[in-house]
Amino acid sequence: MALQFTSTCNFAFSQKKVERIRAVASDGVVKVQTEEDKFVKLGGSDLKLTKLGIGAWSWGDTSYWNNFEWDDRKMKACKNAFDASIDSGITWFDTAEVYGSRFSFGAINSETLLGRFIKERKKKYPEDEIAVATKFAALPWRLGRQSVLSALKDSLSRLELDSVELYQLHWPGIWGNEGYIDGLGDAVDQGLVKAVGVSNYSEKRLREAYKQLKKRGIPLASNQVNYSLIYRIPEENGVKATCDELGISLIAYSPIAQGVLTGKYTPQNIPTGPRGNIYTAEFLTELQPLINRIKEIGESYKKTPTQVALNWLIAQDNVIPIPGAKNAEQAQEFGGALGWRLTSDEVAELRDLASKSKPTMGFPVEKM
């Protein structure tokens, strides 16, 4: 999911005969029939995660999301999103030490919230297996491999866990990147993480990190980048191709373009807060032909635009989307992106339509 500097259901099963995975519906939740269909191996690691995760960037945040305020009602909504995700078969969550940062007025750290939710869930359902991914903030004053281990231990304390499944560098550092990569390797050797990855890494940096870890016999499992139907820069800058070549999973944050691909926003109803500066009325006007076609395709599958947009990413292969869920309804809807597949013609058609609108703005760190 996107970085910040304290400054981002319909589950009916269609009988349409297309390229799809067989699934059965029970109590409104799609259940994929085999473990192979439901889980994917993360890069060259031994870690297996559900093919879609949940981003927790907005949990506790008051600097970008939640209309700059946080209260008990929003806390309850996030807890419901967490439970609904697991009930829908999505069992891994992506957070970071800077999400909902304690330095932002009124915020609650996202890791702290996730840790609470896991603890409460485990009391009721101890058999649930929940995977956690979090991130190290490459702040300029953090130097050397020990800074990574220290930050990880602080994250584990907030999460109230002994280890996490995936630990990632949130963005490339201005300097000291070799030390950071060594720190990731040390975290694996000390049993604090099962897999390690990076985020917002260019092709060049990705190859360097991969080689450095490979010398220690540790795979670089993932690269988390901004990727959606209307932000396809990873396809253009070599990142997607490099991930495929080296066996690195691409984790896609902002996979529904911060809500824009859900179809809820129009030129007359632009997003609130900072998103309104990116997804303007002019941009949304250009986007309408794509949104209309997404809706039409969704109707043929009895799926929502959100589910179509997420499935488009899954259809790229070696891509794991992590949409952000702020309530139970969103989490349930995300689950409906699994257990079926767009045809290759539909995938190509949507890409072609998307290319007719100007790309959205990314993050400067992508070019560091």
Secondary structure, DSSP 4 states (H G I P E B T S, - for coil): -----------PPP---SS---EEEETTEEEESSHHHHEEE-TTSS-EEESS-EE-TTTT--SSSGGG---HHHHHHHHHHHHHHHHTT--EEE--TTTT-TTSTT---HHHHHHHHHHHHHHH-TT---EEEEEE---TT--SHHHHHHHHHHHHHHHT-S-EEEEEESS--SS-HHHHHHHHHHHHHTTSEEEEEEES--HHHHHHHHHHHHTTT--EEEEEEE-BTTB-HHHHSSHHHHHHHHT-EEEEESTTGGGGGGT--BTTBPPSTTHHHHS-HHHHHHHHHHHHHHHHHHHHHT--HHHHHHHHHHTTSSEEE--B-SSHHHHHHHHTTSS----HHHHHHHHHHHTTSPPPP--GGGG-
